[in-house]
Amino acid sequence: MVRIKKDDGAAASSTEADATDFAMKPVSVIKVKKPTKAEMEQNWKSKDSKELAHEIATFMGGKWPERPVRKVQLSLSGAPTSVDALFAMTQLNPTLLSEMTVKTRFLFIEVYLDDLQDVYSEVMETLRANPKTGATDRVSYNSLRKFKHLSISLSFKAVSDVCQAAFDHPETEIDEWPEVAPDDRPGCFCTLDVSKFTELTAASVALTKVIVDAEGELPPEAESRIIRVTKKFYYEDV
């Protein structure tokens, strides 16, 4: 404790004086006004799920995202017409989709159908010639990485494996320090099996369209491919 010698000879504690001054000062309390029940309730006009999503997104000046123009169109003419063949070709695991309600699945898969075609176009727009072989089989790492994340998010394994093979290709220009920017490599290009990539993407889109056309209902061929886990308690001895 520091004691300050005053002119009158009296000693006082500086810390005690500061504490006294602080205690004498009025404390300002900021009161936050709580919203009323009426203010908390927002009466949305739209009742349809799609229209409601649009209304919420554009509420208070928000903007509804617009899809890019597809410069490269994907043809489905070569895709199998048999649903069972589509499942076998795409190696789709429908377990995740089966966990959704039909209504949720329909909303999700309808957007996903457009996403697949949009990102496929993004990949193909970056297509360029291979300087070593002359073949047109080089695509940008960024666009292909985006497509792989999209395809594997719904468990389309076959086309995802083709993307991974492009990343692992010896001619792919992966930089030496991926920890710097692992998600963004604008100058990196991958050697892709374009024919196989297009074939499997078309099949994946065709199978997605089957579910969309059924308004979210999974086809009967999906049943045998759904992985069902029986929930059990493992503490039977307790």
C-alpha positions in Angstrom: 0.0 0.0 0.0 1.4 3.4 -1.0 1.0 6.2 1.4 1.2 9.8 0.2 2.5 12.5 2.5 0.1 15.4 2.6 0.9 19.0 3.5 -0.9 18.7 6.8 1.1 15.7 7.7 -1.8 13.3 7.4 -1.2 10.1 5.5 -3.8 8.6 3.2 -4.0 5.6 1.1 -4.2 6.3 -2.6 -6.1 3.0 -3.3 -8.6 3.8 -0.6 -9.2 7.2 -2.0 -9.7 5.9 -5.5 -12.1 3.3 -4.2 -14.1 6.0 -2.3 -14.3 8.2 -5.4 -15.4 5.3 -7.6 -18.1 4.4 -5.1 -19.5 7.9 -5.0 -19.8 8.1 -8.8 -23.3 7.2 -10.2 -23.4 4.0 -12.2 -25.2 4.3 -15.5 -27.3 1.3 -16.3 -28.1 0.7 -20.0 -31.6 -0.8 -20.4 -32.2 -2.9 -23.5 -35.8 -2.7 -24.7 -37.2 -6.2 -25.2 -39.3 -6.6 -28.3 -43.0 -7.2 -27.7 -44.7 -10.4 -28.7 -46.3 -8.6 -31.7 -42.9 -7.4 -32.8 -41.4 -10.8 -32.6 -44.1 -12.4 -34.7 -43.7 -11.9 -38.4 -46.7 -12.7 -40.4 -45.3 -14.0 -43.7 -47.7 -13.7 -46.6 -46.5 -16.8 -48.5 -47.7 -20.2 -47.6 -46.0 -22.2 -50.3 -42.5 -23.4 -49.2 -40.6 -22.0 -52.2 -42.4 -18.7 -52.1 -41.9 -18.4 -48.4 -38.1 -19.0 -48.8 -38.0 -16.2 -51.4 -40.0 -13.9 -49.1 -37.7 -14.5 -46.1 -34.6 -14.1 -48.2 -35.7 -10.8 -49.6 -37.1 -9.5 -46.3 -35.8 -6.0 -45.4 -33.9 -5.5 -48.6 -32.3 -8.9 -49.0 -31.6 -10.2 -52.5 -32.5 -13.6 -53.9 -29.4 -15.2 -55.4 -29.4 -15.6 -59.2 -28.0 -18.6 -60.9 -25.2 -18.2 -63.4 -25.8 -18.7 -67.1 -24.7 -22.2 -68.1 -22.2 -21.8 -70.9 -21.8 -25.6 -71.2 -25.0 -27.7 -71.4 -25.0 -31.3 -70.1 -26.8 -33.8 -72.4 -28.6 -36.7 -70.7 -29.1 -38.6 -73.9 -26.4 -41.2 -73.1 -27.5 -41.8 -69.6 -29.2 -45.2 -68.7 -33.0 -45.1 -68.5 -33.2 -47.9 -66.0 -33.2 -46.6 -62.4 -31.4 -49.7 -61.2 -28.7 -49.1 -63.8 -28.4 -45.5 -62.7 -27.9 -46.5 -59.1 -25.2 -49.0 -60.1 -23.5 -46.6 -62.3 -23.4 -43.6 -60.0 -22.9 -45.6 -56.8 -25.3 -43.3 -55.0 -25.8 -44.2 -51.4 -29.4 -43.1 -50.7 -29.1 -43.3 -46.9 -28.8 -39.6 -46.3 -31.8 -38.9 -48.5 -33.8 -41.5 -46.8 -33.4 -39.7 -43.5 -35.2 -36.6 -44.8 -39.0 -36.2 -44.9 -40.4 -36.3 -48.4 -41.2 -32.6 -48.4 -37.7 -31.6 -47.3 -36.1 -34.1 -49.7 -38.1 -32.6 -52.6 -37.0 -29.0 -51.8 -33.4 -30.1 -51.3 -33.1 -32.3 -54.4 -34.7 -29.8 -56.7 -32.1 -27.2 -55.9 -29.4 -29.9 -56.1 -30.4 -30.8 -59.6 -29.6 -27.3 -60.8 -26.5 -27.1 -58.7 -25.0 -30.2 -60.4 -25.5 -28.8 -63.9 -24.3 -25.3 -62.9 -21.1 -26.5 -61.4 -20.5 -29.0 -64.2 -20.6 -26.0 -66.6 -18.2 -24.2 -64.4 -15.7 -27.1 -64.6 -16.0 -27.4 -68.3 -15.6 -23.7 -68.9 -12.1 -24.0 -67.6 -11.2 -26.9 -70.0 -7.9 -26.4 -71.8 -5.2 -28.3 -73.7 -2.6 -30.3 -71.9 0.8 -28.8 -72.7 2.5 -32.2 -72.4 0.2 -34.4 -74.5 -1.9 -31.9 -76.5 -5.1 -33.5 -75.3 -7.9 -31.2 -74.0 -8.1 -32.7 -70.5 -7.1 -29.9 -68.1 -9.5 -28.2 -65.8 -9.0 -25.8 -62.9 -8.5 -27.2 -59.5 -10.9 -24.7 -57.9 -13.9 -25.6 -60.1 -13.3 -29.4 -59.8 -12.9 -29.2 -56.1 -16.2 -27.4 -55.9 -17.8 -30.1 -58.0 -16.4 -32.9 -55.9 -17.7 -31.4 -52.6 -21.1 -31.0 -54.2 -21.2 -34.6 -55.6 -19.9 -36.3 -52.4 -22.3 -34.2 -50.2 -25.1 -36.4 -51.5 -22.9 -39.6 -51.8 -22.6 -39.8 -55.6 -19.4 -41.8 -55.2 -18.5 -42.7 -58.8 -18.1 -39.2 -60.1 -16.5 -38.1 -56.9 -13.8 -40.8 -57.4 -13.1 -39.5 -60.9 -12.5 -36.0 -59.4 -10.2 -37.5 -56.8 -8.3 -39.3 -59.6 -7.7 -36.0 -61.3 -6.3 -34.5 -58.1 -4.0 -37.5 -57.7 -2.9 -37.5 -61.3 0.9 -37.1 -61.6 0.5 -34.2 -64.1 -1.7 -32.2 -61.7 0.0 -29.0 -60.5 -0.5 -29.2 -56.8 1.7 -26.5 -55.1 4.2 -27.5 -52.4 2.6 -25.5 -49.6 -1.1 -26.4 -49.5 -1.4 -25.2 -45.9 -1.1 -21.6 -47.1 -4.4 -21.7 -49.1 -5.7 -25.3 -49.4 -9.1 -24.2 -50.6 -8.0 -21.7 -53.3 -5.5 -22.5 -55.9 -6.3 -20.3 -58.9 -3.3 -21.2 -61.0 -3.6 -25.0 -60.4 -4.9 -27.3 -63.1 -5.8 -31.0 -63.0 -5.7 -33.7 -65.6 -9.2 -35.0 -65.8 -10.8 -37.9 -67.6 -13.4 -35.6 -69.2 -15.3 -38.4 -71.0 -15.8 -40.4 -67.8 -16.5 -37.3 -65.8 -19.2 -36.2 -68.2 -20.7 -39.7 -68.5 -21.0 -40.1 -64.7 -22.3 -36.5 -64.2 -25.0 -37.1 -66.7 -26.0 -40.3 -64.9 -26.0 -38.5 -61.5 -28.2 -35.7 -62.9 -30.6 -38.3 -64.5 -31.0 -40.1 -61.2 -31.5 -36.8 -59.3 -34.2 -35.9 -61.9 -36.0 -39.2 -61.2 -36.4 -38.2 -57.6 -37.4 -34.6 -58.5 -40.0 -35.8 -61.0 -41.4 -38.0 -58.2 -41.6 -34.9 -55.9 -39.1 -36.3 -53.4 -40.3 -39.9 -53.3 -37.4 -42.3 -53.5 -37.7 -45.0 -56.1 -38.2 -48.6 -55.0 -34.7 -49.4 -56.2 -33.2 -47.3 -53.4 -34.6 -49.5 -50.6 -32.0 -52.2 -50.8 -29.2 -49.6 -50.9 -30.2 -47.8 -47.7 -28.0 -48.6 -44.8 -30.1 -49.0 -41.7 -28.5 -49.1 -38.3 -30.4 -50.6 -35.4 -30.0 -48.4 -32.4 -29.0 -50.4 -29.3 -27.8 -49.6 -25.9 -24.4 -51.1 -25.3 -24.5 -50.9 -21.5 -26.6 -54.0 -21.0 -24.6 -55.0 -18.0 -25.6 -51.8 -16.1 
